[in-house]
Amino acid sequence: MTGEPLRGDRYVSAAACQRLDEAAQGVVVLMGALDAAKAGLRRGQGGGTSVTPCSRPPVRLGVVQAASAHERTLLKWAKWAAHDLLGITTPQTWTDVSWALRGASAHPGRPELAALIPEVLAAIRAITALVDVPEDARFYGRCLTDLGDDRGVCDQPIYAPPGSSWARCPACDTQWELQPLLASHLEAAADWLVTPDEGARLLTQAGYPTRAATIRLWKHRGHLTDTGGRYHVGDLLAAASRRQAA
């Protein structure tokens, strides 16, 4: 997959195309498992086939944030394959995405496959890793290590068991102090809307032990405003910080 023709009419090998076809076959099941992971469910619970985001805010914000770029990669290449290779409509479900990517695997003579195959396979591996995160592991943020050589920031999600103080990035091996990393992540997620139960878990994880009833009390006393019963993460952090300083 170097971008150079193979045997004069191929830009990718037959083996690479077969890997793409095999990986694409599992997309529907994988995305169902990802939906369950976003909602804090076990494998086999929840999930669906639509590519339209669910209106229910996910319980595990770390999973949805870590997965979003990889989902966009799958959708981008499936749309290209549908329009430019297969002459069909834009994929509307993960089943459609699977078929479009499998269809692309039958066109090794297209130079775009030299980029499509490694990007799609990397996205599927990354999503699989997110789905396989232990249920009791907590998301503390994304690795901020600058990899240099124009590779940018590592951006690997960092998970660790509850109560951990340090963790190593599984991609670049950087060791992170978890509480500052989590604080940085929550600041970046300031505009996310969460329920009182979800907010209480996030605040407690961030070092502000809080119950859902406390968040409702803050609203009752005028310290918070809600949007349809949900609260911005940034507002919750500010309220928790004020309470701790009082």
One Martini backbone bead per residue (centre of mass of N, CA, C, O) as a GRO file, in nm:
protein
  246
    1MET     BB    1   0.063   0.059   0.026
    2THR     BB    2   0.233   0.306  -0.153
    3GLY     BB    3   0.096   0.412  -0.447
    4GLU     BB    4   0.216   0.202  -0.627
    5PRO     BB    5   0.209   0.009  -0.879
    6LEU     BB    6   0.094  -0.327  -0.924
    7ARG     BB    7   0.142  -0.486  -1.211
    8GLY     BB    8   0.030  -0.197  -1.348
    9ASP     BB    9  -0.296  -0.224  -1.199
   10ARG     BB   10  -0.195  -0.177  -0.895
   11TYR     BB   11  -0.204  -0.021  -0.553
   12VAL     BB   12  -0.286  -0.295  -0.425
   13SER     BB   13  -0.312  -0.577  -0.271
   14ALA     BB   14  -0.489  -0.863  -0.232
   15ALA     BB   15  -0.447  -0.881   0.075
   16ALA     BB   16  -0.551  -0.598   0.145
   17CYS     BB   17  -0.836  -0.639   0.029
   18GLN     BB   18  -0.908  -0.873   0.216
   19ARG     BB   19  -0.883  -0.719   0.483
   20LEU     BB   20  -1.102  -0.517   0.420
   21ASP     BB   21  -1.336  -0.714   0.379
   22GLU     BB   22  -1.322  -0.848   0.660
   23ALA     BB   23  -1.354  -0.590   0.830
   24ALA     BB   24  -1.626  -0.487   0.704
   25GLN     BB   25  -1.807  -0.725   0.800
   26GLY     BB   26  -1.779  -0.615   1.121
   27VAL     BB   27  -1.911  -0.329   1.153
   28VAL     BB   28  -2.194  -0.369   1.272
   29VAL     BB   29  -2.111  -0.510   1.534
   30LEU     BB   30  -1.908  -0.298   1.629
   31MET     BB   31  -2.109  -0.052   1.646
   32GLY     BB   32  -2.293  -0.180   1.852
   33ALA     BB   33  -2.073  -0.202   2.072
   34LEU     BB   34  -2.013   0.101   2.083
   35ASP     BB   35  -2.290   0.199   2.174
   36ALA     BB   36  -2.277   0.044   2.439
   37ALA     BB   37  -2.019   0.180   2.549
   38LYS     BB   38  -2.134   0.470   2.557
   39ALA     BB   39  -2.376   0.366   2.764
   40GLY     BB   40  -2.244   0.152   2.969
   41LEU     BB   41  -2.254  -0.125   2.835
   42ARG     BB   42  -2.261  -0.431   2.743
   43ARG     BB   43  -2.213  -0.662   2.542
   44GLY     BB   44  -2.524  -0.681   2.353
   45GLN     BB   45  -2.617  -0.403   2.439
   46GLY     BB   46  -2.779  -0.238   2.244
   47GLY     BB   47  -2.761  -0.059   1.970
   48GLY     BB   48  -2.706  -0.017   1.604
   49THR     BB   49  -2.731   0.092   1.243
   50SER     BB   50  -2.723   0.385   1.260
   51VAL     BB   51  -2.550   0.699   1.176
   52THR     BB   52  -2.724   0.842   1.372
   53PRO     BB   53  -2.719   1.009   1.641
   54CYS     BB   54  -2.805   0.986   1.949
   55SER     BB   55  -3.002   1.173   2.178
   56ARG     BB   56  -2.863   1.028   2.397
   57PRO     BB   57  -2.646   1.082   2.623
   58PRO     BB   58  -2.358   0.965   2.704
   59VAL     BB   59  -2.193   0.824   2.966
   60ARG     BB   60  -1.915   0.786   2.795
   61LEU     BB   61  -1.742   1.046   2.685
   62GLY     BB   62  -1.470   0.920   2.609
   63VAL     BB   63  -1.571   0.727   2.391
   64VAL     BB   64  -1.707   0.930   2.195
   65GLN     BB   65  -1.456   1.104   2.148
   66ALA     BB   66  -1.258   0.878   2.054
   67ALA     BB   67  -1.454   0.774   1.810
   68SER     BB   68  -1.530   1.005   1.611
   69ALA     BB   69  -1.291   1.003   1.406
   70HIS     BB   70  -1.334   0.703   1.317
   71GLU     BB   71  -1.619   0.733   1.212
   72ARG     BB   72  -1.551   0.947   0.997
   73THR     BB   73  -1.366   0.766   0.832
   74LEU     BB   74  -1.575   0.555   0.748
   75LEU     BB   75  -1.776   0.755   0.616
   76LYS     BB   76  -1.592   0.885   0.408
   77TRP     BB   77  -1.515   0.620   0.248
   78ALA     BB   78  -1.802   0.521   0.194
   79LYS     BB   79  -1.892   0.762   0.029
   80TRP     BB   80  -1.680   0.739  -0.191
   81ALA     BB   81  -1.746   0.453  -0.283
   82ALA     BB   82  -2.041   0.500  -0.356
   83HIS     BB   83  -1.994   0.731  -0.567
   84ASP     BB   84  -1.711   0.653  -0.732
   85LEU     BB   85  -1.757   0.328  -0.765
   86LEU     BB   86  -2.084   0.233  -0.736
   87GLY     BB   87  -2.326   0.439  -0.780
   88ILE     BB   88  -2.448   0.518  -0.499
   89THR     BB   89  -2.578   0.604  -0.221
   90THR     BB   90  -2.557   0.731   0.069
   91PRO     BB   91  -2.486   0.613   0.359
   92GLN     BB   92  -2.726   0.531   0.641
   93THR     BB   93  -2.580   0.274   0.744
   94TRP     BB   94  -2.365   0.034   0.859
   95THR     BB   95  -2.439  -0.159   0.634
   96ASP     BB   96  -2.368   0.034   0.405
   97VAL     BB   97  -2.075   0.074   0.485
   98SER     BB   98  -1.989  -0.217   0.455
   99TRP     BB   99  -2.058  -0.248   0.151
  100ALA     BB  100  -1.880  -0.018   0.043
  101LEU     BB  101  -1.607  -0.129   0.147
  102ARG     BB  102  -1.627  -0.400   0.004
  103GLY     BB  103  -1.643  -0.277  -0.279
  104ALA     BB  104  -1.359  -0.143  -0.273
  105SER     BB  105  -1.192  -0.419  -0.263
  106ALA     BB  106  -1.253  -0.457  -0.593
  107HIS     BB  107  -1.036  -0.185  -0.650
  108PRO     BB  108  -0.697  -0.197  -0.691
  109GLY     BB  109  -0.671   0.033  -0.933
  110ARG     BB  110  -0.718   0.247  -0.716
  111PRO     BB  111  -0.528   0.487  -0.560
  112GLU     BB  112  -0.710   0.544  -0.300
  113LEU     BB  113  -0.653   0.266  -0.153
  114ALA     BB  114  -0.377   0.351  -0.025
  115ALA     BB  115  -0.552   0.514   0.197
  116LEU     BB  116  -0.807   0.362   0.278
  117ILE     BB  117  -0.706   0.101   0.410
  118PRO     BB  118  -0.532   0.208   0.652
  119GLU     BB  119  -0.755   0.391   0.772
  120VAL     BB  120  -0.977   0.179   0.818
  121LEU     BB  121  -0.813  -0.024   0.986
  122ALA     BB  122  -0.736   0.176   1.211
  123ALA     BB  123  -1.025   0.247   1.297
  124ILE     BB  124  -1.113  -0.041   1.373
  125ARG     BB  125  -0.897  -0.087   1.588
  126ALA     BB  126  -0.972   0.153   1.771
  127ILE     BB  127  -1.266   0.069   1.828
  128THR     BB  128  -1.201  -0.207   1.946
  129ALA     BB  129  -1.042  -0.093   2.189
  130LEU     BB  130  -1.282   0.060   2.314
  131VAL     BB  131  -1.473  -0.185   2.352
  132ASP     BB  132  -1.233  -0.343   2.534
  133VAL     BB  133  -1.271  -0.184   2.773
  134PRO     BB  134  -1.293  -0.204   3.082
  135GLU     BB  135  -1.569  -0.140   3.276
  136ASP     BB  136  -1.391  -0.010   3.531
  137ALA     BB  137  -1.269   0.188   3.353
  138ARG     BB  138  -1.124   0.510   3.323
  139PHE     BB  139  -1.147   0.820   3.180
  140TYR     BB  140  -0.874   1.087   3.156
  141GLY     BB  141  -0.799   1.119   2.848
  142ARG     BB  142  -0.557   1.253   2.621
  143CYS     BB  143  -0.274   1.229   2.464
  144LEU     BB  144  -0.023   1.511   2.446
  145THR     BB  145   0.201   1.402   2.282
  146ASP     BB  146   0.467   1.499   2.089
  147LEU     BB  147   0.591   1.312   1.812
  148GLY     BB  148   0.679   1.445   1.576
  149ASP     BB  149   0.749   1.438   1.248
  150ASP     BB  150   0.451   1.540   1.168
  151ARG     BB  151   0.247   1.363   1.371
  152GLY     BB  152   0.179   1.502   1.622
  153VAL     BB  153  -0.053   1.408   1.835
  154CYS     BB  154  -0.135   1.122   1.977
  155ASP     BB  155  -0.450   1.089   2.115
  156GLN     BB  156  -0.469   0.871   2.318
  157PRO     BB  157  -0.659   0.702   2.518
  158ILE     BB  158  -0.694   0.712   2.882
  159TYR     BB  159  -0.687   0.432   3.098
  160ALA     BB  160  -0.801   0.343   3.439
  161PRO     BB  161  -0.826   0.250   3.737
  162PRO     BB  162  -0.963   0.317   4.011
  163GLY     BB  163  -0.733   0.528   4.196
  164SER     BB  164  -0.536   0.618   4.006
  165SER     BB  165  -0.239   0.828   3.936
  166TRP     BB  166  -0.111   0.655   3.700
  167ALA     BB  167  -0.035   0.637   3.335
  168ARG     BB  168   0.014   0.474   3.031
  169CYS     BB  169   0.056   0.501   2.710
  170PRO     BB  170  -0.015   0.255   2.469
  171ALA     BB  171   0.142   0.403   2.226
  172CYS     BB  172   0.404   0.598   2.362
  173ASP     BB  173   0.466   0.562   2.692
  174THR     BB  174   0.354   0.786   2.843
  175GLN     BB  175   0.346   0.937   3.156
  176TRP     BB  176   0.055   1.008   3.363
  177GLU     BB  177  -0.111   1.236   3.545
  178LEU     BB  178  -0.448   1.207   3.597
  179GLN     BB  179  -0.583   1.462   3.716
  180PRO     BB  180  -0.477   1.677   3.514
  181LEU     BB  181  -0.584   1.529   3.264
  182LEU     BB  182  -0.881   1.537   3.344
  183ALA     BB  183  -0.912   1.843   3.366
  184SER     BB  184  -0.851   1.894   3.068
  185HIS     BB  185  -1.084   1.728   2.955
  186LEU     BB  186  -1.320   1.882   3.096
  187GLU     BB  187  -1.263   2.153   2.968
  188ALA     BB  188  -1.309   2.047   2.673
  189ALA     BB  189  -1.615   1.942   2.783
  190ALA     BB  190  -1.792   2.197   2.872
  191ASP     BB  191  -2.043   2.164   2.646
  192TRP     BB  192  -2.148   1.927   2.767
  193LEU     BB  193  -2.436   1.727   2.821
  194VAL     BB  194  -2.573   1.624   3.142
  195THR     BB  195  -2.678   1.444   3.382
  196PRO     BB  196  -2.680   1.422   3.715
  197ASP     BB  197  -2.552   1.140   3.726
  198GLU     BB  198  -2.318   1.198   3.528
  199GLY     BB  199  -2.207   1.449   3.675
  200ALA     BB  200  -2.138   1.312   3.943
  201ARG     BB  201  -1.926   1.120   3.829
  202LEU     BB  202  -1.736   1.332   3.708
  203LEU     BB  203  -1.680   1.494   3.969
  204THR     BB  204  -1.573   1.263   4.140
  205GLN     BB  205  -1.339   1.194   3.946
  206ALA     BB  206  -1.224   1.505   3.974
  207GLY     BB  207  -1.250   1.558   4.310
  208TYR     BB  208  -1.584   1.607   4.347
  209PRO     BB  209  -1.785   1.498   4.561
  210THR     BB  210  -2.104   1.393   4.413
  211ARG     BB  211  -2.449   1.426   4.390
  212ALA     BB  212  -2.735   1.443   4.217
  213ALA     BB  213  -2.891   1.603   4.438
  214THR     BB  214  -2.694   1.843   4.442
  215ILE     BB  215  -2.745   1.944   4.156
  216ARG     BB  216  -3.046   2.003   4.201
  217LEU     BB  217  -2.997   2.207   4.429
  218TRP     BB  218  -2.841   2.415   4.266
  219LYS     BB  219  -3.077   2.481   4.085
  220HIS     BB  220  -3.285   2.564   4.305
  221ARG     BB  221  -3.072   2.803   4.403
  222GLY     BB  222  -2.942   2.926   4.119
  223HIS     BB  223  -2.645   2.798   4.031
  224LEU     BB  224  -2.813   2.661   3.796
  225THR     BB  225  -2.868   2.566   3.457
  226ASP     BB  226  -3.081   2.407   3.231
  227THR     BB  227  -3.126   2.156   2.951
  228GLY     BB  228  -3.361   1.946   2.974
  229GLY     BB  229  -3.210   1.829   3.249
  230ARG     BB  230  -2.928   1.943   3.162
  231TYR     BB  231  -2.563   1.988   3.197
  232HIS     BB  232  -2.286   2.160   3.192
  233VAL     BB  233  -1.973   2.075   3.267
  234GLY     BB  234  -1.858   2.359   3.328
  235ASP     BB  235  -2.075   2.437   3.540
  236LEU     BB  236  -2.019   2.207   3.737
  237LEU     BB  237  -1.724   2.276   3.796
  238ALA     BB  238  -1.775   2.559   3.907
  239ALA     BB  239  -1.963   2.476   4.140
  240ALA     BB  240  -1.767   2.279   4.279
  241SER     BB  241  -1.540   2.484   4.328
  242ARG     BB  242  -1.704   2.680   4.504
  243ARG     BB  243  -1.773   2.479   4.727
  244GLN     BB  244  -1.478   2.409   4.808
  245ALA     BB  245  -1.396   2.720   4.873
  246ALA     BB  246  -1.619   2.780   5.111
   0.00000   0.00000   0.00000
